[in-house]
Amino acid sequence: MTDLTKLSLAAARKGLTEKSFTSSELTRAYLDAIEKANSSLNAYVAVTGEQALAMAKTSDEKLAKGQGGALEGIPLGIKDLFATKGVHTQAASHILDGFKPEYESSVTANLWRDGAVMLGKLNMDEFAMGSSNETSYYGNVINPFRAEGSNADLAPGGSSGGSAVAVSAWLCVGATATDTGGSIRQPAALTGTVGIKPTYGRCSRWGIVAFASSLDQAGPIARTVEDAALMITSMAGFDVKDSTSVNIAVPDFAAAVERGVKGLTIGVPREYRIESMPAEIEKLWSQGLDWLRAEGAIVRDISLPHTKYALPAYYIVALAEASSNLARYDGVKYGLRVTGKDITDMYELTRAAGFGREVKRRIMIGTYVLSAGYFDAYYVKAQKVRTLIKKDFDDAFHAGVDAILTPATPSAAFGIGDEALATDPVAMYLQDVFTVTVNMAGLPGIAVPAGKDGKGLPLGLQLIGKPFDEETLFAAARVIERSVDIDFSPKPWW
């Protein structure tokens, strides 16, 4: 039998429907792979083996009767930010120690409704705050790729590093993830996987631990463009429990994948040609445009003039919202509690012990920009900049641009504990330079593997689309995917 863990979601779904293998066999294959690899990669923080096999058995019974749902019997990994009833949900933070919710997030409920199987919870940066997956209470996630001729561990990107690694290293068929400023697209680009951040409001945020409520959005990480389209079709949908959820029909995203780009206008923002951009990133960007031209797309230079203000404005808005959202973790009702001499002392001791260094840094910055005397100077001004950033995109789309092509990251995967990044938080924040504008404007963006650097490490390109036009992104990303004659499978060393 073919190695079941190497199948795409589409191929696995076909095999299950045709009864070439069972969901139980597929699930066991993944559980065996996790058992072998997780001690080296640290992608999973909790493995739900018994529950997975019970769900797979139920799926097999449905498939035998021809009653399977859209993802019936497909084993998935779930980012530790999504509430899963009765199962470890801690946002990779010590302050939620032992928390197992009595409810299910809307996105995961949608996946279980369509027959998916849960393999376990995936590692991530604490409270989704990080670009390298080094801030997790459970330790670093390790990228399955290594530079040619080197045994050094590399970061997988963040915050959805566990999701990207689990997909890349064949430890799940696909994974849920979230994106506040690039947390789906950046790790996908660094691990040779496909990740899409849908339009804000496309997927419900209910039951997802909040980082920055006006920026957070759930999406999938998968092995192929088609797989990502299949997953998001199940994940998306209107939810009355989320006031920011948009009541709009969910299209058949997979049907758009092979639509092509003939006649589409692809914008190239001149402001994304940042100073000191590596030559290999510039070359990859040009190659991506050539592939789209070859399929009939029209390429046009555009200007997004407020791009240079996006990163500082993002970190003001995101951290202000984070300081507000994380105020609820106080040791009273759930999670960690450190006893003090009085309730105020308990609050202080619990938060000091429970939050990691990066989360504390962001809470303090966020609290500062919201404080009296600074609110107008920082937060209000950042929101005005955000409006201008959105207008830049609106103007480009109104002028006839259908999608925008940019690099996904400023480099390939970097080392764990990289000294330049570890000692300078701003240098780490610059890893999101190409991605944060998409969240600030509430737009959809997809990262697709497009090449490798000189050391054999994956590089990705990003496509940005109009609001609720993920279908065009899937079509354009598929053209790039089809044009790349490269195997993005890591060579197992674990």
C-alpha positions in Angstrom: 0.0 0.0 0.0 1.2 3.6 -0.7 2.4 5.5 2.3 -0.9 6.9 3.4 0.6 9.9 5.1 2.1 11.2 1.8 -1.4 11.6 0.2 -2.8 15.0 -0.5 -6.2 15.8 1.1 -7.9 15.4 -2.3 -6.2 12.1 -2.9 -7.0 10.8 0.6 -10.6 11.8 0.2 -10.8 10.0 -3.2 -9.2 6.9 -1.6 -11.6 6.9 1.3 -14.6 7.3 -1.1 -13.4 4.5 -3.3 -12.7 2.3 -0.2 -9.0 1.8 -1.1 -8.3 2.2 2.6 -10.3 3.2 5.7 -10.2 6.3 7.8 -9.0 4.0 10.7 -6.0 2.9 8.6 -5.3 6.5 7.6 -5.6 7.8 11.1 -3.3 5.0 12.5 -0.7 5.8 9.9 -0.7 9.5 11.1 -0.6 8.5 14.8 2.4 6.3 14.1 4.1 9.1 12.2 3.5 11.5 15.1 4.8 9.0 17.6 8.0 8.7 15.6 8.6 12.3 14.7 7.1 14.6 17.4 9.9 14.2 19.9 12.2 15.8 17.2 9.9 18.3 15.7 7.7 19.3 18.7 4.7 20.1 16.4 2.0 18.6 18.7 1.4 19.7 22.3 -1.3 17.1 22.8 -2.1 14.0 20.8 -5.7 12.7 21.0 -5.1 9.2 19.7 -8.2 7.4 21.3 -10.5 10.2 20.2 -9.0 10.2 16.7 -9.6 6.4 16.3 -13.2 6.7 17.6 -13.9 9.5 15.2 -12.3 7.5 12.4 -14.4 4.5 13.2 -17.6 6.6 13.0 -16.4 8.0 9.6 -15.8 4.5 8.3 -19.4 3.6 9.2 -20.7 6.6 7.4 -18.5 6.0 4.4 -19.6 2.4 4.2 -23.2 3.7 3.9 -22.3 6.3 1.3 -23.1 9.1 3.8 -19.8 10.8 4.3 -19.4 14.5 4.6 -17.1 16.7 2.6 -14.1 15.8 4.8 -15.3 12.5 6.1 -12.4 10.5 7.7 -9.7 13.1 7.0 -7.2 13.4 9.9 -6.4 17.0 10.8 -4.2 18.9 13.3 -5.8 21.8 15.3 -3.8 24.8 16.4 -3.8 25.2 20.1 -5.7 28.5 19.8 -9.0 26.7 18.8 -11.2 25.6 21.7 -11.8 21.9 21.5 -14.4 20.5 24.0 -12.7 18.5 26.8 -9.3 18.7 25.1 -6.1 20.7 26.0 -6.6 24.3 24.8 -3.9 26.5 26.2 -2.7 28.9 23.4 0.7 27.4 24.2 0.8 29.5 27.4 1.5 28.5 31.0 -1.3 30.9 32.2 -3.9 28.5 30.8 -2.4 25.5 32.4 -4.8 22.6 32.5 -7.6 24.4 30.7 -10.0 22.1 28.8 -13.1 24.0 27.6 -16.7 22.9 27.8 -17.4 24.2 24.3 -16.2 23.8 20.7 -15.0 26.6 18.5 -17.2 27.3 15.5 -14.5 26.5 13.0 -13.6 23.1 14.5 -17.4 22.3 14.9 -17.7 22.9 11.2 -14.9 20.5 10.5 -16.3 17.8 12.7 -19.8 18.3 11.1 -18.1 17.5 7.8 -16.5 14.4 9.1 -12.9 15.4 9.8 -10.9 13.5 12.5 -8.9 15.3 15.2 -5.3 14.0 15.7 -4.4 16.5 18.4 -3.5 20.1 19.2 -0.6 21.9 17.5 2.2 24.0 19.0 2.3 27.7 18.4 3.8 31.0 19.6 2.3 31.8 23.0 -1.1 33.6 22.4 -0.1 33.7 18.7 2.6 36.3 19.5 5.7 35.6 17.5 7.1 35.0 14.1 9.4 32.0 14.8 7.4 29.7 17.2 10.1 30.2 19.8 7.8 31.9 22.4 5.7 28.7 23.1 5.6 27.5 26.7 6.1 24.0 25.2 9.4 24.8 23.5 10.4 25.5 20.0 8.9 23.8 17.0 11.6 22.6 14.6 11.4 23.1 10.8 11.6 19.8 9.0 13.8 21.4 6.4 17.5 21.9 6.9 20.0 23.9 4.9 22.1 21.7 2.5 25.1 20.4 4.3 23.9 21.5 7.7 22.4 19.8 10.8 21.4 23.1 12.4 17.8 23.4 13.5 15.7 26.1 11.7 12.6 28.0 12.9 9.4 27.2 11.0 8.0 30.7 11.3 5.1 31.7 13.5 2.7 31.9 15.1 1.2 28.8 13.4 4.6 27.0 13.3 3.2 23.7 14.6 0.5 23.7 12.0 2.9 24.3 9.1 5.4 21.7 10.4 2.8 19.0 11.0 1.6 19.4 7.4 5.1 19.7 5.9 6.4 16.7 7.8 3.4 14.4 7.0 2.0 14.5 10.5 -1.6 15.4 9.4 -3.4 15.9 6.1 -4.1 19.5 6.8 -4.2 21.9 9.8 -6.1 24.8 11.1 -4.2 28.0 11.8 -4.8 31.7 12.5 -3.4 34.8 11.0 -3.2 38.2 12.8 -0.3 39.7 10.9 1.1 36.8 8.8 0.8 33.8 11.1 -0.5 31.5 8.4 1.3 32.8 5.4 4.8 33.3 6.9 5.2 29.7 8.3 3.6 28.2 5.2 6.3 30.0 3.1 9.1 28.8 5.3 8.0 25.1 5.2 6.9 24.6 1.6 3.2 24.5 2.3 0.2 26.5 1.2 -1.5 28.8 3.7 -4.5 31.2 3.2 -5.7 33.9 5.4 -9.3 34.5 4.2 -11.1 37.8 4.3 -11.8 39.1 7.8 -15.3 37.8 8.6 -15.2 34.8 6.3 -14.5 32.3 9.2 -15.9 32.7 12.6 -13.6 33.8 15.5 -16.0 32.3 18.1 -14.1 29.9 20.4 -10.6 31.0 19.2 -8.4 32.5 21.9 -8.2 36.2 20.9 -4.9 38.1 20.2 -6.1 41.2 18.3 -9.8 41.0 17.6 -10.0 43.3 14.6 -7.1 41.4 12.9 -7.4 37.7 13.8 -8.7 35.4 11.2 -8.7 31.6 10.9 -7.6 29.7 7.9 -6.0 26.4 6.7 -2.5 25.3 6.1 -2.3 22.4 3.6 0.0 20.7 1.1 -1.6 21.9 -2.1 -3.8 24.8 -3.3 -6.7 22.4 -3.9 -6.3 21.0 -0.4 -6.5 24.5 1.1 -9.6 25.3 -0.9 -11.3 22.1 0.3 -10.5 22.9 3.9 -11.6 26.5 3.9 -14.9 25.5 2.3 -15.7 23.5 5.5 -14.1 26.1 7.9 -15.9 29.1 6.6 -19.5 30.2 7.1 -21.7 32.8 8.9 -21.9 32.4 12.7 -24.5 34.3 14.8 -22.1 33.9 17.8 -19.5 36.2 16.1 -20.6 39.8 15.6 -17.8 40.2 13.0 -18.8 37.2 11.0 -20.2 38.2 7.5 -23.4 36.7 6.3 -22.3 35.7 2.8 -22.5 32.5 0.9 -19.5 30.1 1.0 -18.6 29.3 -2.6 -17.2 26.0 -3.8 -13.6 27.2 -3.6 -12.2 24.0 -5.0 -14.1 24.6 -8.2 -12.2 27.8 -8.8 -8.7 26.2 -8.5 -8.3 25.3 -12.2 -10.0 28.5 -13.4 -6.7 30.0 -14.6 -5.7 33.7 -14.8 -6.3 34.6 -18.4 -7.4 38.2 -18.7 -6.7 39.0 -15.0 -4.7 42.0 -14.0 -2.0 41.3 -11.5 -0.6 44.3 -9.6 3.0 44.7 -8.5 3.4 47.2 -5.7 6.6 49.2 -6.0 6.7 49.8 -2.3 7.3 46.1 -1.6 10.8 46.3 -3.2 12.3 47.0 0.2 15.8 48.1 0.8 18.3 45.2 1.2 15.8 42.7 -0.3 17.8 39.5 -1.1 18.5 39.0 -4.8 16.9 35.5 -4.7 13.6 37.0 -3.3 13.6 39.6 -6.1 14.3 36.9 -8.7 11.5 34.6 -7.4 9.1 37.5 -7.5 10.0 38.2 -11.2 9.7 34.5 -12.0 6.2 34.4 -10.4 5.1 37.3 -12.6 6.5 35.5 -15.7 4.5 32.4 -14.8 1.3 34.4 -14.5 2.0 36.3 -17.8 2.5 33.0 -19.6 -1.0 31.9 -18.6 -2.6 35.1 -19.9 -2.5 37.5 -17.0 -1.7 41.2 -17.5 1.0 42.5 -15.1 0.8 46.2 -14.0 3.0 48.2 -11.6 0.9 49.8 -8.8 1.5 52.0 -5.8 0.4 51.4 -2.2 1.9 54.5 -0.8 1.2 54.0 2.9 2.9 50.6 3.0 5.9 52.0 4.9 3.7 52.9 7.8 2.0 49.5 8.0 4.3 47.7 10.3 4.5 50.3 13.1 0.7 51.0 12.8 0.1 47.2 13.0 2.1 46.8 16.1 0.3 49.6 17.9 -3.2 48.3 16.9 -2.4 44.7 17.6 -0.7 45.2 20.9 -3.4 47.6 22.2 -6.0 45.0 21.5 -3.8 42.3 23.0 -3.4 44.1 26.3 -7.2 44.4 26.5 -7.9 40.8 25.5 -5.3 39.3 27.8 -6.6 41.2 30.8 -9.1 38.3 31.5 -6.2 36.0 32.5 -6.0 36.6 36.2 -6.0 33.3 37.9 -9.5 33.5 39.2 -11.7 31.2 37.2 -9.4 29.0 35.2 -5.8 28.2 34.3 -2.8 29.0 36.5 -3.2 30.5 40.0 -0.3 31.7 42.1 -1.5 32.4 45.6 -0.7 35.8 47.1 -1.3 37.7 50.3 -4.4 39.3 48.7 -6.3 39.3 45.5 -4.2 42.0 43.8 -1.1 40.2 44.8 -2.6 37.0 43.3 -3.3 38.8 40.0 0.3 40.1 39.8 2.0 36.9 40.8 -0.2 34.8 38.4 0.4 37.0 35.4 4.1 37.3 36.1 4.5 33.5 36.3 2.0 32.6 33.6 2.9 34.9 30.7 6.2 34.5 28.7 8.6 37.3 28.0 7.3 38.2 24.6 3.7 38.3 25.7 4.6 40.5 28.7 6.5 42.9 26.3 3.4 43.2 24.1 1.0 43.7 27.0 3.1 46.5 28.4 3.5 48.2 25.0 -0.3 47.8 24.3 -1.2 49.2 27.7 1.2 52.1 27.2 -0.4 53.2 23.9 -3.9 53.0 25.4 -2.9 55.0 28.5 -4.1 58.6 29.1 -2.0 61.1 27.3 -0.8 58.6 24.6 -4.1 57.2 23.3 -4.6 59.9 20.7 -0.9 60.1 19.8 -0.5 56.4 19.1 -3.7 54.3 18.9 -6.0 56.8 17.2 -3.2 57.8 14.8 -2.5 54.2 14.0 -6.2 53.6 13.2 -6.1 56.6 10.8 -3.1 55.1 9.1 -5.0 51.8 8.9 -7.8 53.5 7.0 -5.3 54.9 4.5 -3.7 51.5 4.0 -7.1 50.0 3.2 -7.8 52.9 0.8 -4.5 52.2 -1.1 -5.8 48.7 -1.8 -9.3 49.9 -2.6 -7.9 52.3 -5.1 -5.8 49.6 -6.8 -8.8 47.3 -7.1 -11.1 50.0 -8.4 -8.5 50.8 -11.0 -8.9 47.3 -12.4 -6.4 45.1 -10.5 -7.7 41.7 -9.8 -5.0 40.4 -7.4 -1.5 41.6 -6.2 1.6 39.5 -6.2 4.4 40.0 -3.6 7.0 38.0 -1.8 5.7 36.2 1.3 8.8 36.6 3.5 12.0 38.6 3.3 14.1 35.4 3.6 14.0 31.7 3.9 13.9 29.9 7.3 16.3 31.3 9.9 18.1 29.6 12.7 16.5 28.8 16.1 17.9 31.4 18.5 19.2 33.5 15.6 21.3 36.1 17.5 20.3 39.1 15.4 16.6 38.3 15.8 16.7 37.2 19.4 18.4 40.4 20.6 16.3 42.8 18.6 12.5 42.4 18.7 12.0 44.9 15.9 14.2 42.7 13.6 11.9 39.8 14.4 8.8 41.9 13.7 10.2 42.8 10.3 9.7 39.1 9.3 6.0 40.2 8.8 6.8 43.2 6.6 5.0 41.7 3.5 2.0 40.3 5.4 0.7 42.8 7.9 -0.9 45.1 5.4 -3.3 42.3 4.4 -4.7 42.1 8.0 -4.8 45.8 8.4 -7.0 46.0 5.3 -9.1 42.9 6.2 -8.2 41.3 2.8 -7.6 37.7 1.8 -4.0 36.6 1.2 -2.4 33.3 0.2 1.2 32.0 0.4 2.2 29.4 -2.1 5.6 27.6 -2.4 7.4 29.0 -5.5 11.1 28.1 -5.2 14.1 27.4 -3.0 17.0 29.5 -1.9 20.7 28.6 -2.5 20.7 26.3 0.5 17.7 24.3 -0.7 15.2 26.0 1.7 11.6 26.8 0.6 10.6 30.3 -0.5 7.0 31.4 -1.1 5.1 34.1 -3.0 2.0 35.9 -1.7 -1.1 36.8 -3.6 -3.5 39.4 -2.1 -7.1 39.6 -3.3 -10.2 41.7 -3.1 -12.6 41.3 -0.1 -14.3 37.9 -0.3 -12.6 37.0 -3.6 -10.6 34.1 -2.3 -11.5 32.2 -5.5 -9.2 34.4 -7.7 -6.4 33.8 -5.2 -6.9 30.0 -5.5 -6.9 30.2 -9.3 -3.7 32.3 -9.4 -1.9 30.3 -6.7 -2.6 27.2 -8.7 -1.0 28.6 -11.8 2.2 29.3 -9.7 2.0 25.8 -8.1 1.6 24.2 -11.5 4.5 26.2 -12.9 7.0 25.2 -10.2 8.9 21.9 -11.0 10.2 21.4 -7.4 9.5 18.8 -4.7 8.7 20.7 -1.5 8.9 17.5 0.6 11.5 17.7 3.4 14.1 14.9 3.6 13.4 13.1 6.8 16.1 13.4 9.4 13.9 12.8 12.4 
